[in-house]
Amino acid sequence: MKQLRWLLEFFIIIILCLPFALLPLPLAVWTGGLSGRLLFLLWGSRRRIAVQNIRLSVECGALKIGASPEAVAKESFINLGKSMAELAKIYYGFGDRIFDHIEVVGKEHFQKAQGKGQGILMIGGHCGNWELAALTFGVKVGHGAGVAREQNNPYLNSMLEKVRLRYGNELIYKKGAIKRILSIMKKNGVVGILMDQAVLKDEGCLIDFLGRKAWTTKSTALIARKTGAAILPAFIHRHVKGHVLTICPEVPLSSEVNAEKAVELDTAACNATIEKYIREHPGEWLWMHRRWKRASQEYS
């Protein structure tokens, strides 16, 4: 029964994605945005989470927005719809034009880090079209490996794999990921990690994020300290002509002598780069994610 449900879900998504793939790019993106508006209206549970997350960040003074929390949440849903339309075109093999309209800024930071010869940890979050950011890196900067969670539905997982591997990148699933990442660092390779997901207590540090405590993965800091790998933030945002992918300067590691405190400080520094993006592009972050779950009772 489960296999049948998975297969049905897969075919529904394939059918829904096909019109976006066949439409001209500007119309596909516009229609994707319209779908995002509709999703905002219909997906009440996630809409409420998004609005509440934005409101709390504003109320504690960590975020300033020029519109209401509801308007920013709607923009976030619209961005998600546009992103899905772009990925649909890539999945069906019509995505090359998308990359023609992406500007890459900060390649010199990547080249400098690569010159150190100890590997690079590219960090980011669910910002802009984050899947497109990884693909753009493979097309315009250099091939790397991305850490991802395997989908429960194997058919949907296979679909995502097809997109993620299309332009030469490698995929690392979270189970057993550390060993593979360490191996790549030894070869001066590149691994991408999204750091804005809530993790379990034993996997992270309780760090301030947009004014509230949030469990944040400490694996990035631990790997960087063990291997000497450079930590480079990279983010994509929408531009009038397409997208801009920005590779930021290396995040310096703390000189703190206490190992546990040093990892906490490094994790906070990584978090700060994501906060900066969200403050600059509040409507392009995935506010519907329950980023602060489990943290409130730990901090009370």
C-alpha positions as CSV (number, residue, x, y, z in Angstrom):
1,M,0.0,0.0,0.0
2,K,2.8,2.4,0.9
3,Q,4.5,1.7,-2.5
4,L,1.3,2.5,-4.3
5,R,0.9,5.8,-2.4
6,W,4.5,6.7,-3.1
7,L,4.0,6.0,-6.8
8,L,0.8,8.0,-6.9
9,E,2.5,11.0,-5.3
10,F,5.4,10.8,-7.8
11,F,3.1,10.8,-10.8
12,I,1.0,13.7,-9.5
13,I,4.2,15.8,-9.0
14,I,5.5,14.7,-12.5
15,I,2.2,15.8,-14.1
16,L,2.1,19.1,-12.1
17,C,5.7,19.9,-13.1
18,L,5.3,19.3,-16.8
19,P,3.5,22.6,-17.7
20,F,6.2,24.6,-16.0
21,A,8.8,22.7,-18.1
22,L,7.1,23.4,-21.4
23,L,6.3,27.1,-20.8
24,P,8.8,29.8,-21.8
25,L,11.1,30.6,-18.9
26,P,9.6,34.0,-17.9
27,L,6.0,32.7,-18.1
28,A,7.0,29.5,-16.2
29,V,8.5,31.6,-13.4
30,W,5.5,33.9,-13.3
31,T,3.2,30.9,-13.1
32,G,5.3,29.4,-10.4
33,G,4.9,32.6,-8.4
34,L,1.1,32.4,-8.9
35,S,1.2,28.8,-7.6
36,G,3.1,30.1,-4.6
37,R,0.4,32.6,-3.9
38,L,-2.2,29.8,-4.1
39,L,-0.1,27.7,-1.8
40,F,0.0,30.5,0.7
41,L,-3.8,30.7,0.8
42,L,-4.4,26.9,1.0
43,W,-1.6,25.6,3.2
44,G,-2.8,27.2,6.4
45,S,-0.7,25.3,8.9
46,R,2.6,26.3,7.2
47,R,1.3,29.8,6.5
48,R,0.7,30.3,10.3
49,I,4.2,28.9,11.1
50,A,5.8,31.4,8.6
51,V,3.9,34.4,9.9
52,Q,4.6,33.5,13.5
53,N,8.3,33.0,12.9
54,I,8.6,36.4,11.2
55,R,6.5,38.2,13.8
56,L,8.6,36.8,16.7
57,S,11.9,37.8,14.9
58,V,10.5,41.3,14.4
59,E,9.2,41.6,18.0
60,C,12.6,40.7,19.5
61,G,14.3,43.3,17.4
62,A,16.4,40.8,15.3
63,L,14.6,41.6,12.0
64,K,13.4,44.8,10.4
65,I,10.9,44.5,7.5
66,G,9.2,47.2,5.5
67,A,6.0,45.2,5.3
68,S,3.7,43.1,7.5
69,P,4.8,39.6,8.5
70,E,1.9,38.3,6.4
71,A,3.3,40.1,3.3
72,V,6.8,38.7,3.9
73,A,5.4,35.2,4.4
74,K,3.5,35.5,1.1
75,E,6.7,36.6,-0.7
76,S,8.5,33.5,0.8
77,F,5.7,31.2,-0.6
78,I,5.9,33.0,-4.0
79,N,9.7,32.5,-4.1
80,L,9.2,28.8,-3.3
81,G,6.7,28.5,-6.2
82,K,9.1,30.2,-8.6
83,S,11.9,27.9,-7.5
84,M,9.8,24.8,-8.1
85,A,9.1,26.0,-11.6
86,E,12.8,26.6,-12.3
87,L,13.6,23.1,-11.0
88,A,10.9,21.6,-13.1
89,K,12.5,23.0,-16.2
90,I,15.9,21.6,-15.2
91,Y,14.4,18.2,-14.4
92,Y,12.9,18.0,-17.9
93,G,16.1,19.1,-19.5
94,F,15.1,22.7,-20.4
95,G,17.1,24.5,-17.7
96,D,20.2,25.7,-19.6
97,R,18.8,29.2,-20.2
98,I,18.3,29.7,-16.5
99,F,22.0,29.6,-15.9
100,D,22.6,32.2,-18.6
101,H,20.8,34.7,-16.3
102,I,22.8,33.9,-13.2
103,E,25.7,36.2,-12.2
104,V,28.4,34.8,-9.9
105,V,30.1,37.2,-7.5
106,G,33.0,36.4,-5.2
107,K,34.8,33.7,-7.2
108,E,38.1,35.1,-5.9
109,H,37.1,34.0,-2.4
110,F,36.7,30.4,-3.6
111,Q,40.0,30.5,-5.5
112,K,41.8,31.8,-2.4
113,A,40.3,29.1,-0.2
114,Q,41.1,26.4,-2.8
115,G,44.7,27.5,-2.8
116,K,45.0,26.5,0.9
117,G,44.7,22.9,-0.3
118,Q,42.7,21.6,2.7
119,G,39.2,21.5,1.3
120,I,36.2,23.8,1.3
121,L,33.0,23.6,3.3
122,M,30.4,25.8,1.4
123,I,27.7,26.7,3.8
124,G,24.3,28.2,3.1
125,G,20.6,27.9,4.0
126,H,17.2,27.6,2.5
127,C,17.6,30.9,0.8
128,G,16.4,32.0,-2.6
129,N,16.4,28.9,-4.9
130,W,19.0,27.0,-2.8
131,E,18.8,23.9,-5.1
132,L,19.7,26.2,-8.1
133,A,22.6,27.6,-6.1
134,A,24.2,24.2,-5.8
135,L,23.6,23.5,-9.5
136,T,25.0,26.9,-10.5
137,F,28.2,26.2,-8.4
138,G,28.7,23.0,-10.5
139,V,28.1,24.8,-13.8
140,K,30.0,28.1,-13.2
141,V,32.5,27.6,-10.3
142,G,33.5,23.9,-9.8
143,H,32.1,20.6,-9.0
144,G,31.3,19.6,-5.4
145,A,29.2,17.4,-3.2
146,G,26.1,18.4,-1.4
147,V,24.8,16.9,1.9
148,A,21.1,16.1,1.8
149,R,18.4,14.2,3.6
150,E,17.1,11.2,1.7
151,Q,13.4,11.5,0.9
152,N,11.0,8.9,2.4
153,N,9.4,8.4,-1.0
154,P,12.0,6.6,-3.1
155,Y,10.4,7.8,-6.4
156,L,10.6,11.4,-5.3
157,N,14.1,10.9,-4.0
158,S,15.1,9.5,-7.4
159,M,13.5,12.6,-9.1
160,L,15.5,15.0,-6.9
161,E,18.7,13.0,-7.5
162,K,18.2,13.5,-11.2
163,V,18.1,17.3,-10.7
164,R,20.9,17.4,-8.2
165,L,23.3,15.3,-10.2
166,R,22.6,16.7,-13.6
167,Y,25.5,19.2,-13.8
168,G,28.3,17.1,-12.3
169,N,27.9,17.5,-8.5
170,E,28.0,14.6,-6.1
171,L,25.3,13.8,-3.5
172,I,26.0,12.7,0.1
173,Y,23.2,11.5,2.2
174,K,23.3,12.3,5.9
175,K,23.7,8.7,7.1
176,G,27.5,8.1,7.2
177,A,28.1,11.6,5.8
178,I,31.0,12.6,8.1
179,K,33.4,9.8,6.8
180,R,32.7,10.8,3.2
181,I,33.2,14.5,3.9
182,L,36.5,13.9,5.6
183,S,37.7,11.9,2.6
184,I,36.7,14.8,0.3
185,M,38.5,17.3,2.4
186,K,41.7,15.3,2.2
187,K,41.5,15.7,-1.6
188,N,41.0,19.5,-1.4
189,G,37.4,18.9,-2.5
190,V,34.2,20.9,-1.9
191,V,31.2,20.0,0.2
192,G,28.0,22.0,0.5
193,I,26.0,22.1,3.8
194,L,22.7,23.8,4.6
195,M,23.0,25.0,8.2
196,D,19.6,26.4,8.9
197,Q,17.7,23.2,9.8
198,A,16.8,22.3,13.4
199,V,18.9,19.4,14.7
200,L,18.8,17.1,17.7
201,K,20.5,18.3,20.9
202,D,23.4,15.8,20.6
203,E,24.1,17.0,17.0
204,G,24.3,20.7,17.6
205,C,24.8,23.8,19.7
206,L,22.1,26.1,21.1
207,I,22.9,29.3,19.3
208,D,21.1,32.7,18.8
209,F,19.4,32.8,15.5
210,L,17.3,35.9,14.6
211,G,16.9,36.7,18.3
212,R,16.0,33.3,19.6
213,K,17.9,30.2,20.5
214,A,17.9,27.4,17.9
215,W,19.7,24.1,17.7
216,T,22.3,24.4,15.0
217,T,24.5,21.7,13.5
218,K,28.0,21.8,14.9
219,S,29.4,19.4,12.3
220,T,30.7,22.2,10.1
221,A,32.8,23.7,12.8
222,L,34.1,20.3,14.0
223,I,35.1,19.3,10.5
224,A,36.8,22.6,9.8
225,R,38.8,22.4,13.0
226,K,39.8,18.8,12.4
227,T,40.8,19.2,8.7
228,G,41.7,22.9,8.4
229,A,39.1,23.2,5.7
230,A,37.9,26.7,4.8
231,I,34.3,27.7,5.5
232,L,32.8,29.8,2.7
233,P,29.2,31.0,2.9
234,A,27.4,31.2,-0.5
235,F,23.9,32.5,-1.2
236,I,21.6,33.1,-4.2
237,H,19.0,35.7,-4.5
238,R,16.6,36.9,-7.2
239,H,17.6,39.8,-9.4
240,V,15.5,41.6,-12.0
241,K,17.4,39.7,-14.8
242,G,17.5,36.3,-13.0
243,H,19.7,35.5,-10.0
244,V,22.9,36.5,-8.3
245,L,25.1,33.8,-6.6
246,T,27.4,35.4,-4.0
247,I,30.4,33.5,-2.6
248,C,31.4,35.3,0.6
249,P,34.8,35.6,2.3
250,E,36.0,32.7,4.5
251,V,34.6,32.6,8.0
252,P,37.6,32.8,10.4
253,L,37.7,30.2,13.1
254,S,37.8,31.3,16.7
255,S,41.1,31.4,18.6
256,E,39.3,30.2,21.8
257,V,41.4,27.6,23.6
258,N,38.4,25.7,25.1
259,A,37.4,23.2,22.3
260,E,33.7,23.1,23.1
261,K,33.4,26.9,23.4
262,A,35.4,27.3,20.1
263,V,33.0,25.1,18.2
264,E,30.1,27.1,19.7
265,L,31.6,30.4,18.6
266,D,32.4,29.1,15.1
267,T,28.9,27.8,14.7
268,A,27.5,31.2,15.8
269,A,29.8,32.9,13.2
270,C,28.4,30.6,10.5
271,N,24.8,31.3,11.7
272,A,25.5,35.1,11.4
273,T,26.1,34.8,7.7
274,I,22.7,33.3,7.2
275,E,21.1,35.9,9.4
276,K,22.7,38.6,7.3
277,Y,21.2,37.1,4.1
278,I,17.7,36.9,5.7
279,R,17.8,40.6,6.8
280,E,18.8,41.6,3.3
281,H,16.3,39.3,1.5
282,P,13.6,38.5,4.1
283,G,11.1,37.3,1.5
284,E,13.5,34.7,0.1
285,W,14.0,32.6,3.2
286,L,11.9,29.4,4.0
287,W,10.0,30.9,6.9
288,M,7.6,27.9,7.0
289,H,10.3,25.7,8.4
290,R,10.0,25.1,12.2
291,R,13.6,26.4,12.8
292,W,13.2,26.9,16.5
293,K,11.5,23.6,17.5
294,R,12.7,21.9,20.6
295,A,14.8,25.0,21.6
296,S,12.2,26.9,23.6
297,Q,11.8,24.2,26.3
298,E,15.6,23.8,26.5
299,Y,16.1,27.5,27.1
300,S,13.3,28.1,29.5
